[in-house]
């Protein structure tokens, strides 16, 4: 179950606990809602812990300064046909 599923569990649990006044024989929907919210919160905590361990921090690449290119031209201006 991913992060989206955990958020849905929290939302459904909150709706059952706070936004409904349904009464079912043998089922307390307030308790079911609290359980769903708790499971969703545990899932979010677990997911964030796993995601934090998976994150790989790459060290910054070393900066290498290149030497300026020196173009050697022949005295007569001919460059062997390979550009500048």
Contact map, one row per residue, 1 for C-alpha under 8 A:
111111000000000000000000000000000000000000100000000000000000000000000000000000000000
111111000000000000000000000000000000000000000010000000000000000000000000000000000000
111111100000000000000000000000000000000000110010000000000000000000000000000000000000
111111110000000000000000000000000000000000000000000000000000000000000000000000000000
111111111000000000000000000000000000000100000000000000000000000000000000000000000000
111111111100000000000000000000000000001110110000000000000000000000000000000000000000
001111111110000000000000000000000000000100010000000000000000000000000000000000000000
000111111111000000000000000000000000000100000000000000000000000000000000000000000000
000011111111100000000000000000000001101100000000000000000000000000000000000000000000
000001111111110000000000000000000001111110000000000000000000000000000000000000000000
000000111111111000000000000000000000100000000000000000000000000000000000000000000000
000000011111111100000000000000001001100000000000000000000000000000000000000000000000
000000001111111110000000000000011111100000000000000000000000000000000000000000000000
000000000111111111100000000000001100100000000000000000000000000000000000000000000000
000000000011111111110000000000001000000000000000000000000000000000000000000000000000
000000000001111111110000000011011000000000000000000000000000000000000000000000000000
000000000000111111110000000011111100000000000000000000000000000000000000000000000000
000000000000011111110000000001000000000000000000000000000000000000000000000000000000
000000000000011111111000000000000000000000000000000000000000000000000000000000000000
000000000000001111111100000000000000000000000000000000000000000000000000000000000000
000000000000000000111110000000000000000000000000000000000000000000000000000000000000
000000000000000000011111000010000000000000000000000000000000000000000000000000000000
000000000000000000001111101110000000000000000000000000000000000000000000000000000000
000000000000000000000111111110000000000000000000000000000000000000000000000000000000
000000000000000000000011111000000000000000000000000000000000000000000000000000000000
000000000000000000000001111100000000000000000000000000000000000000000000000000000000
000000000000000000000011111110010000000000000000000000000000000000000000000000000000
000000000000000000000011011111110000000000000000000000000000000000000000000000000000
000000000000000110000111001111111000000000000000000000000000000000000000000000000000
000000000000000111000000000111111100000000000000000000000000000000000000000000000000
000000000000000010000000000111111110000000000000000000000000000000000000000000000000
000000000000100110000000001111111111000000000000000000000000000000000000000000000000
000000000001111110000000000011111111100000000000000000000000000000000000000000000000
000000000000110010000000000001111111110000000000000000000000000000000000000000000000
000000000000100000000000000000111111111000000000000000000000000000000000000000000000
000000001101100000000000000000011111111100000000000000000000000000000000000000000000
000000001111110000000000000000001111111110000000000000000000000000000000000000000000
000000000100000000000000000000000111111111000000000000000000000000000000000000000000
000001001100000000000000000000000011111111100000000000000000000000000000000000000000
000011111100000000000000000000000001111111110000000000000000000000000000000000000000
000001000100000000000000000000000000111111111000000000000000000000000000000000000000
000000000000000000000000000000000000011111111100000000000000000000000000000000000000
101001000000000000000000000000000000001111111110000000000000000000000000000000000000
001001100000000000000000000000000000000111111111000000000000000000000000000000000000
000000000000000000000000000000000000000011111111100000000000000000000000000000000000
000000000000000000000000000000000000000001111111110000000000000000000000000000000000
011000000000000000000000000000000000000000111111111000000000000000000000000000000000
000000000000000000000000000000000000000000011111111100000000000000000000000000000000
000000000000000000000000000000000000000000001111111110000000000000000000000000000000
000000000000000000000000000000000000000000000111111111000000000000000000000000000000
000000000000000000000000000000000000000000000011111111100000000000000000000000000000
000000000000000000000000000000000000000000000001111111100000000000000000000000000000
000000000000000000000000000000000000000000000000111111110000000000000000000000000000
000000000000000000000000000000000000000000000000011111110000000000000000000000000000
000000000000000000000000000000000000000000000000001111111000000000000000000000000000
000000000000000000000000000000000000000000000000000011111100000000000000000000000000
000000000000000000000000000000000000000000000000000000111110000000000000000000000000
000000000000000000000000000000000000000000000000000000011111000000000000000000000000
000000000000000000000000000000000000000000000000000000001111100000000000000000000000
000000000000000000000000000000000000000000000000000000000111110000000000000000000000
000000000000000000000000000000000000000000000000000000000011111000000000000000000000
000000000000000000000000000000000000000000000000000000000001111100000000000000000000
000000000000000000000000000000000000000000000000000000000000111110000000000000000000
000000000000000000000000000000000000000000000000000000000000011111000000000000000000
000000000000000000000000000000000000000000000000000000000000001111100000000000000000
000000000000000000000000000000000000000000000000000000000000000111110000000000000000
000000000000000000000000000000000000000000000000000000000000000011111000000000000000
000000000000000000000000000000000000000000000000000000000000000001111100000000000000
000000000000000000000000000000000000000000000000000000000000000000111110000000000000
000000000000000000000000000000000000000000000000000000000000000000011111000000000000
000000000000000000000000000000000000000000000000000000000000000000001111100000000001
000000000000000000000000000000000000000000000000000000000000000000000111110000000000
000000000000000000000000000000000000000000000000000000000000000000000011111011100000
000000000000000000000000000000000000000000000000000000000000000000000001111111100000
000000000000000000000000000000000000000000000000000000000000000000000000111111000000
000000000000000000000000000000000000000000000000000000000000000000000000011111000000
000000000000000000000000000000000000000000000000000000000000000000000000111111100000
000000000000000000000000000000000000000000000000000000000000000000000000111111111000
000000000000000000000000000000000000000000000000000000000000000000000000110011111111
000000000000000000000000000000000000000000000000000000000000000000000000000001111110
000000000000000000000000000000000000000000000000000000000000000000000000000001111110
000000000000000000000000000000000000000000000000000000000000000000000000000000111111
000000000000000000000000000000000000000000000000000000000000000000000000000000111111
000000000000000000000000000000000000000000000000000000000000000000000010000000100111
